[in-house]
Amino acid sequence: MSHDATGWAIKQRGLKPATKIVLWQLCDRFHPDNGCFPSQETLSNDCEMSRSSLNEHLDALETAGLIRREQRRDGPTHRQKSTLYRFAFETGFEAVKPAENKESPCPESGHGAVSGKQPEPCPENDESRVQNPDTNLVREPVSEPVERAGEREEDPKKVDKEGWALIKDWPGFDGMPKEPAMRVWRKLSAEDRALAKRRFPAWLALLKAQKKTHIPAPSTYFSERLFDAVADVVEQKPTAILAPPFGPVWGAVRMRTLLTPPVEAPPAKGFMAALLAQDDAKGRQARLTRQATHGWPVVNRMQDAAESRRGVTVAPELEAFAALMEPVKVGSETWQRWLVEHEKRGWPWLPDPGQMPVVYFPAGGPEGLEQFEQAVRGNHDAQQAAE
């Protein structure tokens, strides 16, 4: 609907009320980009008048230079399409020149030349095609879909291309005529064609599961809507993702786990128990080493897998942690600071990264650990993802 177009229609003067109604309804169907092309069935229903009356008012509007009718045909099929209506307010509009031999209105009726013969109904339908301009029939709403401004027609070539792509390799259909199936395909609505295409693999899987030896022809699949026997496959979100070793997600999960309290190590015996009990540098170092060995079994499993270049599976939401990480060059000054931080906290240090040029740590170096911990604190504890 165009408010500018309907406003223009209302401002026109010197028209009969019924003619102005037709003009207003046409303008109501006008789209600035696509134009106006309602079918006569639609327009007569909108105006609540017979087609014969409608055409008389359209003639009057065209004679007045307010509209111009243009016939349209489909390019590939050459079938006649609904009329395109042009309006005087459109750029480049040219009014139709009056026909030189146009018959004068009948003096008795004023509605144009009228035959003196008794009108007979058309044998193809019950309604007479003879003009009856004084009849104002109220019709039932149009049940068939009509082309409206703003709606684009389907490209027949594209429809055929999709149909041939679907049936060309139909199981058990090789060498059989495919045009009958294409005729049924073309009659389907765009929505049904999309369903038939999308559900075809699931339908074949259903037949296989049912151990069916005969696969119906595509024409049967289309006409009998066999694709309704299966439901659309709902895309499921992954329950886990793979985090490659030494990468940003892997490093984030590892570091978040290290920031949790360590698991208590099993009781020591003999010399080791005595060494752990010492309150000196050797005792403190022994306790840190033992903590690194036993305190975070999840991290140890991750690092054992990383030595074999195997990643770990983690929850998909943990992928967001990658934004908190930065690459650290192996052997660099930042790398050494991270090594010192691990030794100070009693964390297990990384295995040999091999040919990896960088390993990911929390952004900002060891000084950024507090910010990293605050960012991940709202999430649930890291899953024991190593497999």
C-alpha positions as CSV (number, residue, x, y, z in Angstrom):
1,M,0.0,0.0,0.0
2,S,1.2,3.5,-0.9
3,H,-0.2,6.4,1.1
4,D,1.1,8.9,-1.5
5,A,-0.7,7.0,-4.3
6,T,-4.0,6.7,-2.5
7,G,-3.7,10.4,-1.5
8,W,-3.2,11.3,-5.1
9,A,-6.3,9.2,-6.1
10,I,-8.5,11.0,-3.5
11,K,-7.5,14.4,-5.0
12,Q,-8.7,13.6,-8.5
13,R,-11.9,15.5,-9.5
14,G,-14.6,15.1,-12.1
15,L,-14.9,11.3,-11.7
16,K,-17.9,9.2,-11.0
17,P,-18.0,7.8,-7.5
18,A,-17.6,4.2,-8.7
19,T,-14.7,5.2,-11.1
20,K,-13.0,6.9,-8.2
21,I,-13.3,3.8,-6.1
22,V,-11.6,1.8,-8.8
23,L,-8.8,4.3,-9.0
24,W,-8.4,4.3,-5.2
25,Q,-8.3,0.5,-5.1
26,L,-5.6,0.4,-7.9
27,C,-3.5,3.0,-6.0
28,D,-3.9,0.9,-2.8
29,R,-2.2,-1.9,-4.7
30,F,0.6,0.3,-5.9
31,H,4.2,-0.5,-4.8
32,P,6.9,2.2,-5.5
33,D,9.4,-0.5,-6.6
34,N,7.3,-3.2,-8.1
35,G,4.3,-1.4,-9.5
36,C,0.6,-2.4,-9.6
37,F,-0.7,-5.6,-11.2
38,P,-3.8,-7.0,-9.4
39,S,-5.8,-9.6,-11.4
40,Q,-9.3,-8.6,-12.5
41,E,-10.7,-11.2,-10.1
42,T,-9.0,-9.4,-7.2
43,L,-9.8,-5.9,-8.4
44,S,-13.5,-6.7,-9.0
45,N,-13.7,-8.3,-5.6
46,D,-12.0,-5.2,-4.0
47,C,-14.4,-2.8,-5.7
48,E,-17.5,-5.0,-5.2
49,M,-18.6,-4.8,-8.8
50,S,-18.8,-7.1,-11.9
51,R,-15.9,-7.4,-14.3
52,S,-17.9,-5.7,-17.0
53,S,-18.5,-2.6,-14.7
54,L,-14.9,-2.7,-13.7
55,N,-13.7,-2.6,-17.3
56,E,-16.0,0.3,-18.0
57,H,-14.4,2.3,-15.2
58,L,-10.9,1.3,-16.2
59,D,-11.7,2.6,-19.7
60,A,-12.9,5.9,-18.2
61,L,-9.7,6.2,-16.2
62,E,-7.5,5.5,-19.2
63,T,-9.5,7.9,-21.3
64,A,-9.0,10.6,-18.6
65,G,-5.3,10.0,-18.8
66,L,-5.0,8.9,-15.2
67,I,-3.9,5.3,-15.9
68,R,-2.4,3.2,-18.6
69,R,-2.8,-0.5,-18.9
70,E,0.1,-2.7,-20.1
71,Q,-0.3,-6.4,-21.0
72,R,2.4,-8.7,-19.6
73,R,3.6,-12.2,-20.6
74,D,5.8,-14.6,-18.9
75,G,9.2,-14.8,-20.7
76,P,9.8,-18.6,-20.8
77,T,6.2,-19.7,-21.2
78,H,4.7,-16.7,-23.0
79,R,1.6,-17.1,-20.9
80,Q,-0.4,-14.0,-20.3
81,K,0.0,-12.5,-16.8
82,S,-2.1,-10.0,-15.0
83,T,-2.2,-6.4,-16.4
84,L,0.3,-3.9,-15.2
85,Y,-1.2,-0.5,-14.4
86,R,0.7,2.7,-14.8
87,F,-0.3,6.0,-13.1
88,A,-0.1,9.6,-14.2
89,F,2.1,10.5,-11.1
90,E,4.8,8.0,-12.2
91,T,7.9,9.3,-14.0
92,G,7.8,8.7,-17.7
93,F,4.0,8.2,-17.8
94,E,2.4,8.6,-21.2
95,A,-1.4,8.6,-21.5
96,V,-3.0,6.3,-24.1
97,K,-4.0,8.2,-27.3
98,P,-7.8,7.8,-28.0
99,A,-8.6,5.5,-30.8
100,E,-9.6,7.2,-34.0
101,N,-12.4,4.8,-34.9
102,K,-13.8,4.3,-31.4
103,E,-17.5,3.9,-31.4
104,S,-19.6,6.6,-29.9
105,P,-21.7,5.8,-26.8
106,C,-25.1,4.5,-27.3
107,P,-27.6,7.4,-27.1
108,E,-30.0,5.2,-25.0
109,S,-27.6,3.9,-22.4
110,G,-24.5,6.1,-22.6
111,H,-22.4,3.0,-22.0
112,G,-20.9,2.5,-25.5
113,A,-22.0,0.6,-28.5
114,V,-24.5,-2.1,-27.6
115,S,-25.6,-5.0,-29.7
116,G,-29.3,-5.4,-30.3
117,K,-29.1,-9.2,-30.0
118,Q,-30.1,-11.0,-26.9
119,P,-27.0,-11.7,-24.8
120,E,-26.2,-15.4,-24.2
121,P,-24.0,-16.7,-21.3
122,C,-20.5,-17.9,-22.2
123,P,-20.6,-21.7,-22.3
124,E,-17.4,-21.9,-20.2
125,N,-18.9,-20.2,-17.2
126,D,-22.3,-19.3,-15.8
127,E,-21.7,-15.5,-15.7
128,S,-22.6,-13.6,-18.8
129,R,-19.8,-11.5,-20.3
130,V,-22.3,-8.9,-21.5
131,Q,-21.9,-5.5,-19.9
132,N,-24.1,-4.8,-17.0
133,P,-22.7,-1.6,-15.6
134,D,-25.6,-1.0,-13.2
135,T,-25.0,-4.3,-11.4
136,N,-22.9,-4.1,-8.3
137,L,-22.2,-7.7,-7.4
138,V,-20.7,-8.5,-4.1
139,R,-18.4,-11.5,-4.6
140,E,-16.9,-14.0,-2.2
141,P,-13.3,-13.4,-1.3
142,V,-10.9,-14.9,-3.9
143,S,-9.7,-18.3,-2.7
144,E,-6.8,-18.7,-5.0
145,P,-3.6,-16.8,-4.3
146,V,-3.1,-13.7,-6.3
147,E,-0.1,-11.7,-7.2
148,R,0.2,-8.5,-5.2
149,A,2.6,-5.6,-5.4
150,G,5.8,-6.4,-3.6
151,E,5.6,-10.1,-4.2
152,R,7.9,-11.6,-6.9
153,E,6.9,-14.4,-9.2
154,E,9.0,-17.6,-9.1
155,D,11.5,-18.1,-11.8
156,P,10.3,-21.1,-13.8
157,K,13.9,-21.9,-14.8
158,K,14.9,-22.1,-11.2
159,V,11.9,-24.3,-10.3
160,D,12.8,-26.7,-13.1
161,K,16.5,-26.7,-12.2
162,E,15.7,-27.7,-8.6
163,G,13.3,-30.4,-9.8
164,W,15.7,-32.0,-12.2
165,A,18.4,-32.0,-9.6
166,L,16.1,-33.9,-7.2
167,I,14.9,-36.6,-9.6
168,K,17.8,-37.1,-11.9
169,D,19.5,-39.7,-9.6
170,W,16.2,-41.0,-8.1
171,P,16.9,-44.6,-6.9
172,G,15.4,-47.2,-9.4
173,F,14.3,-44.4,-11.8
174,D,17.2,-44.5,-14.2
175,G,16.1,-44.5,-17.8
176,M,12.5,-43.8,-17.1
177,P,10.7,-40.7,-18.4
178,K,11.0,-37.9,-15.9
179,E,8.8,-35.3,-17.5
180,P,5.6,-36.6,-15.8
181,A,7.3,-36.1,-12.5
182,M,8.4,-32.6,-13.5
183,R,4.8,-31.7,-14.3
184,V,3.7,-32.7,-10.8
185,W,6.7,-30.9,-9.3
186,R,5.8,-27.6,-11.0
187,K,2.2,-27.8,-9.6
188,L,3.5,-27.9,-6.0
189,S,3.6,-24.7,-4.0
190,A,7.0,-23.2,-3.3
191,E,6.7,-24.2,0.3
192,D,5.8,-27.8,-0.6
193,R,8.7,-28.0,-3.1
194,A,11.1,-26.9,-0.3
195,L,9.7,-29.5,2.1
196,A,9.9,-32.3,-0.6
197,K,13.5,-31.4,-1.3
198,R,14.6,-31.0,2.3
199,R,13.0,-34.2,3.6
200,F,14.0,-36.4,0.7
201,P,17.1,-37.9,2.4
202,A,15.2,-38.6,5.6
203,W,12.4,-40.2,3.6
204,L,14.9,-42.5,1.9
205,A,16.4,-43.4,5.3
206,L,12.9,-44.2,6.6
207,L,12.3,-46.6,3.7
208,K,15.6,-48.3,4.3
209,A,14.8,-48.6,8.0
210,Q,11.5,-50.2,7.1
211,K,13.4,-52.6,4.7
212,K,11.3,-51.5,1.8
213,T,12.5,-52.9,-1.5
214,H,10.4,-50.7,-3.8
215,I,11.0,-46.9,-3.9
216,P,7.9,-45.0,-5.2
217,A,8.4,-42.8,-8.3
218,P,9.0,-39.1,-7.8
219,S,5.6,-38.3,-9.2
220,T,4.0,-40.4,-6.4
221,Y,6.3,-38.8,-3.9
222,F,5.2,-35.3,-4.9
223,S,1.5,-35.9,-5.6
224,E,0.8,-38.1,-2.6
225,R,2.9,-35.9,-0.3
226,L,5.0,-38.8,0.9
227,F,7.5,-36.3,2.3
228,D,4.9,-35.6,5.1
229,A,5.8,-39.1,6.5
230,V,9.0,-37.7,7.9
231,A,9.6,-34.6,10.1
232,D,12.2,-31.9,9.5
233,V,15.5,-32.7,11.0
234,V,16.2,-30.3,13.9
235,E,19.7,-29.1,13.9
236,Q,21.3,-30.0,17.2
237,K,23.9,-27.9,18.8
238,P,27.2,-29.8,19.5
239,T,27.5,-31.1,23.0
240,A,31.3,-30.8,23.0
241,I,34.1,-29.2,20.9
242,L,37.7,-30.3,20.4
243,A,40.3,-28.0,21.9
244,P,43.7,-28.5,20.2
245,P,46.8,-28.8,22.5
246,F,48.5,-25.6,23.5
247,G,45.8,-23.5,21.7
248,P,43.7,-20.7,23.3
249,V,40.7,-22.8,24.5
250,W,43.1,-25.6,25.7
251,G,45.2,-23.0,27.6
252,A,42.2,-21.3,29.1
253,V,40.7,-24.5,30.5
254,R,44.0,-25.6,31.8
255,M,44.6,-22.3,33.6
256,R,41.1,-22.1,35.0
257,T,41.6,-25.5,36.5
258,L,44.9,-24.6,38.0
259,L,43.2,-21.7,39.8
260,T,41.0,-24.1,41.8
261,P,42.3,-25.6,45.1
262,P,44.6,-28.6,44.6
263,V,43.6,-32.2,45.3
264,E,45.2,-33.6,48.5
265,A,48.1,-35.9,47.7
266,P,48.2,-39.4,49.0
267,P,50.1,-39.9,52.3
268,A,53.9,-40.1,52.0
269,K,56.1,-42.6,53.7
270,G,59.6,-42.9,54.9
271,F,62.2,-40.5,53.6
272,M,59.6,-38.5,51.5
273,A,57.4,-38.0,54.6
274,A,60.4,-36.7,56.5
275,L,61.4,-34.4,53.7
276,L,57.9,-33.0,53.3
277,A,57.9,-32.3,57.1
278,Q,61.0,-30.2,57.0
279,D,60.5,-26.4,57.5
280,D,63.2,-25.3,55.2
281,A,63.8,-24.6,51.5
282,K,64.1,-28.3,50.6
283,G,60.9,-29.1,52.4
284,R,59.0,-26.3,50.8
285,Q,60.3,-27.3,47.3
286,A,59.4,-31.0,48.0
287,R,55.8,-30.0,48.9
288,L,55.5,-27.8,45.8
289,T,56.8,-30.6,43.6
290,R,54.4,-33.2,45.2
291,Q,51.5,-30.7,44.7
292,A,52.4,-30.3,41.0
293,T,52.4,-34.1,40.6
294,H,49.1,-34.8,42.4
295,G,47.2,-31.6,42.9
296,W,45.4,-31.2,39.5
297,P,44.8,-34.6,37.9
298,V,42.7,-33.0,35.1
299,V,45.6,-30.8,34.1
300,N,48.0,-33.7,34.2
301,R,45.8,-35.8,31.9
302,M,45.5,-32.8,29.5
303,Q,49.3,-32.5,29.4
304,D,49.8,-36.2,28.9
305,A,47.5,-36.1,25.9
306,A,49.2,-32.9,24.6
307,E,52.6,-34.8,24.5
308,S,50.9,-37.1,21.9
309,R,49.5,-34.0,20.2
310,R,46.0,-34.9,21.2
311,G,43.5,-32.3,22.2
312,V,40.7,-32.5,24.7
313,T,36.9,-32.2,24.3
314,V,35.2,-29.4,26.3
315,A,31.8,-27.8,26.6
316,P,31.0,-25.5,23.6
317,E,30.5,-22.5,25.9
318,L,34.1,-22.7,27.0
319,E,35.1,-21.6,23.5
320,A,34.4,-18.0,24.6
321,F,37.5,-18.2,26.9
322,A,39.7,-17.9,23.9
323,A,39.2,-14.2,23.9
324,L,41.0,-14.0,27.2
325,M,44.2,-15.6,25.9
326,E,47.2,-14.4,24.1
327,P,50.0,-16.3,22.2
328,V,53.4,-16.5,24.1
329,K,56.5,-17.3,22.1
330,V,58.3,-20.4,23.4
331,G,61.4,-19.4,25.2
332,S,60.6,-15.7,25.3
333,E,60.8,-13.5,28.3
334,T,57.1,-13.8,29.0
335,W,57.5,-17.6,28.7
336,Q,60.1,-17.5,31.4
337,R,58.0,-15.4,33.7
338,W,55.2,-17.9,33.3
339,L,57.6,-20.7,34.2
340,V,58.6,-18.9,37.4
341,E,54.9,-18.3,38.3
342,H,54.2,-22.1,38.0
343,E,57.2,-23.0,40.2
344,K,56.1,-20.4,42.8
345,R,52.5,-21.7,42.9
346,G,53.4,-25.4,42.7
347,W,51.6,-25.8,39.3
348,P,52.7,-28.5,36.9
349,W,54.7,-27.0,34.0
350,L,53.9,-27.5,30.4
351,P,55.2,-30.6,28.5
352,D,57.6,-30.1,25.5
353,P,55.5,-28.2,22.9
354,G,57.6,-29.7,20.1
355,Q,57.3,-27.6,16.9
356,M,54.7,-25.3,18.3
357,P,56.1,-21.7,18.0
358,V,53.7,-20.3,20.6
359,V,51.6,-21.5,23.5
360,Y,48.5,-19.6,24.8
361,F,48.4,-18.0,28.3
362,P,46.0,-15.5,29.9
363,A,46.5,-12.0,28.4
364,G,48.7,-9.6,30.3
365,G,51.2,-12.2,31.6
366,P,51.2,-13.5,35.2
367,E,50.1,-10.0,36.3
368,G,46.8,-10.5,34.4
369,L,45.8,-13.7,36.3
370,E,43.5,-11.9,38.7
371,Q,41.6,-10.3,35.8
372,F,41.4,-13.7,34.1
373,E,40.1,-15.4,37.2
374,Q,37.4,-12.7,37.6
375,A,36.3,-13.2,34.0
376,V,35.9,-17.0,34.4
377,R,34.5,-17.1,38.0
378,G,30.9,-16.8,36.9
379,N,31.1,-20.1,34.9
380,H,30.8,-23.6,36.3
381,D,33.9,-25.5,37.1
382,A,35.9,-26.8,34.2
383,Q,34.7,-30.3,33.2
384,Q,37.1,-33.2,33.4
385,A,37.4,-33.2,29.6
386,A,40.5,-35.1,29.0
387,E,39.8,-38.5,27.4
